[in-house]
Amino acid sequence: MPLPYRLLYAIGITPWEVLRVPPALVDLVEGEAALPPGRALDLGCGTGMSSIYLADHGWEVTGVDMVPRALAVAKERGRHLDQPPRWVCGDVTRLNELNLGGGYTLVLDIGCLFSLRAADRFRVLAELAVATLPGGRLLRFGMTDREDILHNSAGEWRPLWYRHERKARIPLKNASPSWCCLERCQEDL
């Protein structure tokens, strides 16, 4: 899958890139029940808009993407920050090989995981559970349905909320653009 994304970035066709921070993320960071800054992992971070937003709000951020060109743009965008995100070029289906560490309190997935095969998605969610502290959050956006989220939560994540995105640009049969927030289950004592 890396070649199509690399090619599309090279020719400047990136319809998935949004030049604003998603309101669902702003609500988690600045809303009434805002999370305190901690460690954040941005999967498929692209050109870094959300990673930079988090870093600008006191988070220690690692952004992962498989396209060097996207990460070069992200690095340039974040150069003004006192503590810029750590940019890692790699495949999210091989998180264990990227030496990302652990202790994350927020994982952000804006359209990355839903594009994976179900088996890969399940494995990545299990790996994320190991890297995320109990009580940590996983904020996901994708073309999916509630049942898919519950089925693919690897038994380590508890859904907190689920919302359909009303301004759907790409309707798919049996799935719609949606946001969900999951909480890393507490470990048994």
C-alpha positions in Angstrom: 0.0 0.0 0.0 2.9 2.5 0.5 3.4 3.1 -3.2 0.0 4.7 -4.0 0.3 7.1 -1.1 3.9 8.1 -2.0 2.8 8.6 -5.6 -0.2 10.7 -4.6 1.9 12.9 -2.3 4.5 13.3 -5.0 1.9 14.6 -7.5 0.1 16.7 -4.9 -3.2 14.8 -4.9 -4.0 14.4 -1.2 -7.8 14.6 -0.7 -7.5 13.0 2.8 -5.4 16.0 4.1 -7.5 18.4 6.1 -6.1 21.8 6.9 -8.0 22.1 10.2 -7.8 20.2 13.4 -10.8 18.0 13.8 -13.4 19.3 16.3 -13.5 15.9 18.0 -9.7 16.2 18.9 -10.1 19.9 19.9 -12.9 18.8 22.3 -10.6 16.1 23.9 -7.8 18.6 24.3 -9.7 21.8 25.2 -13.3 20.8 26.0 -15.1 20.6 29.2 -13.7 17.2 30.1 -10.3 17.8 28.5 -7.5 15.3 28.9 -4.4 16.5 30.7 -1.4 16.6 28.4 0.6 13.4 28.2 2.1 11.2 25.5 0.3 11.0 22.2 0.7 8.8 19.2 -0.7 9.9 15.8 -1.1 7.0 13.4 -0.8 7.9 9.7 -0.1 11.5 10.7 0.4 12.7 7.1 1.6 16.3 7.1 1.2 16.6 10.8 -1.7 19.0 11.5 -3.1 17.1 14.4 0.4 16.2 15.8 1.5 19.8 15.7 -1.8 20.9 17.4 -1.2 18.4 20.2 2.4 19.4 20.7 1.4 23.1 20.8 -1.0 22.2 23.7 1.8 20.6 25.8 1.6 17.0 24.6 4.7 14.9 23.9 3.8 13.6 20.4 5.0 10.9 18.1 3.7 11.0 14.5 4.0 7.9 12.3 3.6 7.9 8.6 5.0 5.7 5.8 5.5 8.6 3.3 8.8 10.5 3.7 7.4 13.5 1.7 4.5 13.9 4.1 6.8 13.8 7.1 9.1 16.4 5.5 6.1 18.8 5.3 5.1 17.9 8.9 8.7 18.6 10.1 8.7 22.0 8.4 5.3 22.9 9.7 6.3 22.0 13.3 9.7 23.7 13.3 8.4 26.7 15.3 7.5 24.6 18.3 9.6 24.4 21.5 9.0 20.7 21.7 8.1 19.5 18.1 6.7 16.0 17.6 9.0 13.1 17.0 8.4 12.1 13.4 8.8 8.3 12.6 8.7 7.0 9.0 7.2 3.5 9.2 4.4 1.2 8.6 1.6 1.2 11.2 1.1 -2.5 10.7 4.6 -3.0 12.1 4.4 -0.8 15.2 6.5 -3.2 17.3 9.4 -2.8 14.9 9.3 1.1 15.1 10.5 1.3 18.8 7.9 3.9 19.7 7.9 3.1 23.4 4.9 3.1 25.6 3.0 5.1 28.2 0.7 6.8 25.7 -2.4 8.4 27.1 -3.9 9.3 23.7 -3.7 7.5 20.3 -5.1 9.3 17.3 -6.2 7.5 14.2 -7.7 9.8 11.5 -8.5 7.4 8.7 -5.5 5.1 9.0 -6.8 1.9 10.6 -10.0 1.6 8.7 -8.0 1.1 5.4 -6.2 -1.9 6.8 -7.3 -5.5 6.4 -9.4 -6.7 9.4 -6.6 -9.1 10.6 -4.0 -6.2 10.5 -6.4 -3.8 12.2 -7.1 -6.3 15.0 -3.3 -6.9 15.5 -2.5 -3.1 15.5 -5.2 -2.5 18.1 -3.8 -5.2 20.3 -0.3 -3.6 19.9 -1.7 -0.2 20.7 -3.3 -1.6 23.9 0.2 -2.6 25.1 1.6 0.8 24.3 -1.3 2.7 25.9 -1.7 3.2 29.6 -4.9 1.9 31.2 -7.5 4.7 30.9 -5.8 6.1 27.8 -7.9 7.1 24.9 -8.0 6.1 21.2 -9.7 8.7 19.0 -10.6 7.1 15.7 -12.1 8.4 12.4 -13.0 6.2 9.5 -15.5 4.7 7.2 -16.8 2.1 9.6 -19.8 1.1 11.7 -20.3 0.7 15.4 -20.3 -3.1 15.1 -16.9 -3.1 13.3 -15.4 -1.0 16.1 -16.7 -3.3 18.8 -15.6 -6.4 16.9 -12.1 -5.1 16.2 -11.4 -3.7 19.6 -9.2 -6.7 20.5 -10.9 -6.9 23.9 -8.6 -4.2 25.2 -10.7 -1.2 24.4 -14.0 0.0 25.7 -16.1 2.3 23.5 -16.9 5.7 25.2 -18.8 7.3 22.4 -19.6 7.0 18.7 -20.8 9.7 16.3 -21.6 9.7 12.6 -20.0 12.5 10.6 -22.9 14.3 9.0 -20.9 15.9 6.2 -20.1 12.6 4.4 -18.1 13.1 1.2 -17.7 9.4 0.4 -20.8 7.3 1.3 -20.1 3.6 1.3 -22.6 0.7 1.6 -23.0 -0.4 5.2 -20.5 2.2 6.5 -20.4 5.9 7.0 -17.7 8.4 8.1 -17.7 8.3 11.9 -15.8 9.2 15.0 -15.4 7.1 18.0 -13.5 7.4 21.2 -12.3 4.2 23.0 -10.8 3.8 26.4 -8.0 1.4 27.2 -9.4 -1.1 29.6 -8.0 -1.2 33.1 -5.7 -4.1 33.8 -6.8 -6.7 36.2 -5.5 -6.2 39.7 
